[in-house]
């Protein structure tokens, strides 16, 4: 999916690099806002959320991920946004226990791995740790089934990688 994003970006923007950088900047602002919203819901403190978001945003300025033409920069930042959506949906699920939020978290996690698997495969650790921390005193079968759901999605993405079949990718030998 990251390669498709790069392909369509080239078709839309051509060789005009300003559009690539503007796109990445917009996506970084979006991910910083998602991180702020996630941290604010998690800690209930806007100052901590703001500080974490500023540190996050400042850490990426000038990094190689800003270089759209050097590989999968666009896919990486899109995958980061989708990962933050997955974490936020899981947090909202824990706060109100509406199963729709859990399903949204699963879908976003699936898409995170689909967009840039080489960059986001370790996100399974983040998801499972967040779920365990949020359910620390409520260890029950629901925690087990939630974790199994994420692990199964990870296994499907890691071993089968559905986009390979859907998009009919072929390895040229």
N, C-alpha and C positions, 0 to 999 in steps of 0.2 A: 504494500500500500504506500509506503514511503517513496518508492521509486515512481509510482503513479502520480503522487503529489508533485514530485520534482518534474516529471514529464509535462503535466498540465501547467505547472508554473512557467516552464519554458515556452509552452505554446501561448500562454496568455501574455506574459511579460516580455518575451523575446530576450534580447541582449541588454535591455535597460535595467541595470542593477538596482536603481533606486527603489523600484517596486518590490524587489526581493527583500531589501533591508527594511522597508516600511512594513511589509507583511510580517517579518520576524519581530520587529519592534511591537507591532500590535499584538502578536501572539504572546510576547513576553509580558506585556502589560496585562493581558488577559490572565495568564498563568499567575502573575503576582497578585492580581485581584482574587483569583480562586484560592490561592494560598492564604491570603488575608482572611477571606470569608471562612475557610476551613479552620484556621487557627483561632479565629474569634469564636466560632461555635464550639471548638474543642476546649479552649481555656476560659471562655467567657470574659476575656480581657482584651479590649481593643488596642491597648498599648503594646502588649506582647505580640499580638497579631501584626500590628504595623511594623514593629521592629523586625520580626521574622521575615516579613514580606520585603522590607527595604534591603535587608542583608541578602535575601535571595535574588532580588532584582539587580543589586549592585554586583553580585558575584558573576553574572553572565555578561556584563558589558565588556565588549571586546573579545569575547571567547570565540573559539573556532566554530561553535554552533551558529554564530551570527553569519558565517560565510555560507550563503545559500548554494553557491556553485561548487562547493568542496565536498560533495557527498550528500548525506541525509540530514542536513540541518533543519529543513522544513519538517520532515517527518518526525524528527526528535522533539521539536517544540510542540507540534500538534499532539504527539503521544504524551508529552508531559501535561498538556492541558486536559487530555482525556483521563489520564491517571489521577489528576487532582479532582476531576469530576467524580471518578469512581470512589476516591477516599471520602469526598464530601457526601456522596449519596449513602455510603456505608455509615458515616457518622450520623446523618439525619435519620437513617433507619434505626440506629441504636437509641436515638432520642425520642422517636415517636412510634416505633415498632410497626410501621406500615410496610407491608411486604413489597409494595411497589418500589420503594426506595432500595430494598435489597436487590430486586431484579434489575433496577437501573444500575446499581453498583456492579453487578455481574456483567451486564452488557458493556458498560464502560471499561471494565477490566479486560474483557475479551477484545475490545477494539484497541485498547492500549497495546496489547501484545500483537495485535494484527498490524498496527501501523508501523511500529519500529521494534520488532522483537529483539534485535541485537542490543538495543539501548534500554529496554524496559523489562527484560526477563527477570531481573532481581526484584521487581515490584511485588512479586508474590510474598516475599518476606515482609515487606511493609504492610501489605493487606492483612496477612495472618497475624502479625504483631499488633496492629491496630485493633483488630477484632478481639484478640485475646485480652488486651489492656482494657478495652471498653467493657468486656464481659468478665472481668476479673473475679468478681464475687458471685456471678451467676453461671457457674460452670454447669452446663446441662447438655442435653442432646442437640439443642438448637445450635449451640456453638460448634459442636462436632459437624453437623450437617452443613453449616455455613462454610466452615473451613474445607470440608470435602468438596463443596461446590466450586470454590476457588481453585483448589488443587486439580480438580477434573478439567476445568477450563484451561488451566495452565498446561496440563498434560496434552489435551487436544491440540492446543496451539503449538506446543513444543514438538510433538511427534507427528501430527497430521498436517498442520498449517493449512487450514481450509482455503485460504486465498489462492494457494497453488492450484487447487482443483478448480475453483470457481473461475479464475482468470486464465486457466490453461497455460500456466508457466511451463516451460520446458528447459531442461538443462542441455545445452549444446555440447556434444563431446567431440 
